[in-house]
Amino acid sequence: MSNIVCCQTPQVIIKLEFHCDLSLLCLLPTFGSTLSSVASLDLHYSLLGIISKFTKMIPNGYLIFEDESFLDSTVAKMNALRKSGQFCDVRLQVCGHELMAHRAVLACCSPYLFEIFNSDVETHGVSHVTFEDLDPEAVEILLNYAYTAQLKADKELVKEVYSAAKKFKMERVKQICGDYLLSKMDSQSAISFRNFASSMGDVRVLAKVDAFIQDHLLEVSEQEDFLKLPRLKLEVMLEDNLTLPSNGKLYSKVLNWVQRSLWENGDQLERLMEEVY
């Protein structure tokens, strides 16, 4: 809220616009004594000199104060309040773990939670939201991100953070986690990661995984995950820039997969030929 301060002297009227509470400004010894004793033109210049240490003047005569450290310090304090449970008005129950937060902060970061809070009839009470399919540590990581704009997760938790971000509709976090997982993908983990991306319904990530598998098809076919696939579909795409293997290794791997499925699972050959994967 803005406050207009007019200090009348015999020689000059000082008009300042503060984008803050003036009573708080007066708590500062320098400003408090100055604002209470303005009596001359010389003191007017003294006042402007003091203010210039904290603010910037612009030609129209208004005073604009921009505290570069205010946002960081306020956010840090709000996160501290969250962790201590002070002034919290939402409780997230995640697989038996309770996480407390401030509804307004979460609503700004998560469209999913915004929809829940917006439809909550108890707007002045404490909201309770339950999740049985999310990892508590992953949700805590997202809460820290909501308050600090910093995403910090151990590599073992990135998939869980991705899943929670998808649930909360936090698209930026979801994209960052997806890109991180793609950067760590290799021939050994490609099929497993593809199954994960498919379960998440992430078309963008799926396309990149499929491109990787196509480029490293022989290496991928040598992995144990290849033999564990319940169904198999091979596509041979004849493109100008695609070099197909000619030494029969790939086809040998396919035969190994068929033999394993027939012997271990008792599948019928006709069922194995279904184009499901």
Residue, then its C-alpha position, 0 to 999 in steps of 0.5 A: m500500500s502506498n503512503i503520501v507524505c507531505c512535509q510543509t515548511p516555509q520554503v518548500i513542500i516535500k512530496l514523497e510516495f513510499h511503496c511501503d508502510l511509512s510507520l515501519l520506515c519511521l522505526l529506522p533511527t535515521f528516518g524517524s528523527t529526520l521525518s519528525s524534525v523537517a523545518s528548513l530547506d537545508l533539512h529538505y536536502s538532507l532528507l533527500g540525501i538520506i533517502s538516496k542511500f536507499t532509493k532511486m529518484i526519477p524525473n517526475g519527482y516520485l520516489i521508487f524503492e526496490d529492495e533486491s534482497f527483500l524477495d529472497s529473504t521473505v521467501a526464505k522466511m516463509n519456507a521457515l514458517r512452513k517447516s515449523g508449521q506456523f500459519c499453515d492452512v493446508r495439510l498434505q497427507v502423502c502415504g501416511h506422512e503429513l506435510m504442512a504448507h500455505r495454500a496461497v503459495l501452493a495454489c500459485c505453483s500447482p494448477y492441480l492444487f489451485e483447482i482443489f483449493n478453489s473448490d474447497v468449501e472450507t475456505h477459512g479453515v485448514s484444507h486436507v489433501t490426500f495422496e496415496d500414489l506419491d512419494p513423500e520425499a518427492v512432494e517435500i522436494l516440490l514444496n521446497y521448490a514452490y517456496t524457493a524456486q530451487l529444485k534439488a533432488d537426488k538422482e534416485l528420486v528424480k523419477e518420483v519427483y517427475s511423477a509428483a510434478k505430473k500429478f500437480k501439473m507443474e509442467r516446468v518441473k516435469q520438463i526439467c526432470g524429463d530432460y535430466l532422465l534423458s541425459k542419463m539414459d543409455s542402452q542399458s536403461a533405455i527400455s526401462f525408461r521407455n516403459f516409465a515414460s509410456s506410463m506417464g503419457d509423456v509424448r515428448v520424452l517418448a519420441k526422444v527415447d524411441a529415437f535413441i533406441q532406433d539409433h542404438l538398436l543393436e546395443v539395446s537388444e543386447q540388454e536383459d530388459f530386451l529379453k524380458l519384454p512381454r511383447l515385441k514389435l520391430e519396425v524397419m524404417l528405410e530412410d536415407n540416413l538410416t544404416l541397417p545392421s547387416n550381420g544378423k546380430l539383431y535378428s539373432k536377438v529377436l530369436n533369443w527373445v522368442q525362444r525365451s518367451l516360448w520356454e519360460n512363459g509358455d506363450q503361443l507363437e501367434r500371440l508373440m507376433e502381436e504388434v503391441y510394443 
